[in-house]
């Protein structure tokens, strides 16, 4: 089923059309979901003993999964599946966001761990680059001095020969 426990859904058909609620339970074998505040039924109960009271109990009943859609950012959206990092995940068709919260948490945790692992390498790389640039800067400075000296000697000789 494309709808799971914990999803926020909107009813798209039936007497409760337009209502938004959270999925409390999913029954994949029956293709039904139990949504909070949707499809409320009345059940008449008899008293089981002298102390119990009978009466009318109102409770939510399961609704068919085809009558609900995922509710995201104020609108209903369809669900698609994509393979990300070798896992099949549910994705919103409208926004492209991943709907599986566990996958998102795991991806963030993995990214954070990767960033921690890369931090020392980045420092080492910066140090290596600085060491490599130092001799290059010194070499450039010496060449600049030599070029400047040659120019001054050339000017002096040209200036003397012109007299």
ABEGO torsion letter per residue (X at the ends): XABBBGBBBBBABEAABGBBBBBABBBAAAGBBBBBGBGBBBBBBBBABAABBBEBBBBBBBBBAAABBBBBGGBBBBBBBBBBGGBBBBBBAAAGBBABAAAAAAAAAAAAAAAAAAAAAAAAAAAAAAAAAAAAAAAAAAAAAAAAAAAAAAAAAAAAAAX
